[in-house]
Amino acid sequence: MENNIVWHDHKVVRSERAENKSQKPCLLWFTGLSGSGKSTIANALDVALHNRGYHTFLLDGDNVRHGLCKDLGFSDEDRVENIRRVGEVSKLFTDAGLIVMSAFISPFNSDRRMVRKLFPAGEFIEVYMDTPLATCEERDSKGLYQKARAGEITDFTGIDSPYEAPAKPEISLDTSCSSVEDCVESLINYLLERKLIAS
């Protein structure tokens, strides 16, 4: 089967698509515990970039599991496949010249490295939501921590399933002590410094 699959080169390449949009493609990968602020900050950054005229797309963990990954559970194997699929989709969006934000717990270092390897140097930006577990549990907007503590949910990251914190993320944010506005400003400044967006 694989011998019959041949890569088809496109005549319009990613650099031309990005140039047409007057921007440089990249992926901001938001990782952290449930309740750490991944989706909130990713959404706020998406709005800020959109308002500046940039072409963006946001992939969110819960939303993706309603469609692309609705056949997957939360075992270690399914989590790996979930991240693999999201990484490949993120790459397609950056190939289209977009600035992509992906908000996923993505608890394993090996999975995040797998996605990083899909991208040219400097285009994968790991954003670690370094918000303490206690703060995440206090928020618990979905009631998931309470259910996990009660044993109603198993394999829940941070409770009975591990979260491997990034050793050297490009950016670390702690929403227990930084406002949404401050976090977005830090991210915008990073993109400006790396010349991924223009002032």
C-alpha positions, 0 to 999 in steps of 0.5 A: 500500500505505502509503495503506491503513495507518492508525495505531490509537490504543490506549485504554490509553496508555503513561503509564497502563501505566507508572503501573500498574507504579509506574515510568517507562519508559526505554531504557538503550542499551549501546554499545561494542566486543565484550568491553567489558562491555555484556551483563555490565553490562546483565545485572547492572543487569537483576538489580538492578532486578528485585530492587528490584521493577521491570519490565524487559526486556533485549535482547542483540545475539547473542540478537536475531540468533537470531530477530528479526534472523537474516536479517541479516549484518554489512555496514554496511547490515545493521547499520543495519537491525539497530539500526533493528529493535531501536530499534523493539522497544525503543520498544514495550517502553517503550510497555508501561511497561518499563525496557529495556536494549539491549546492542548494539555499534551502532558508528555515531553515526547509528544511535544518533541514529536510535533516540534520536529514537524516544524522548521527551527523557530516556528514551534513555540512552546508556551508552558502554562505554569499555573500551580495545580492548586489554582487549577483545582480552585477554578475547576470550571468543568468540575473535572478535578472534583470528579477525578478526586472522587474516582469518577474520572480516571487517567486525569492529568495532574491527579492520577496521570502524570504531567511532564513539564517542559524543561525549556519552553520558549515562554512560561506563563502563570495565570495565578499571578499574571492577567490575561492582558499581561500574558497576551502582551508577553506573547506579542512581544515574543513574536515581535522580537522574533520578527514573526509579526511586525510592529 
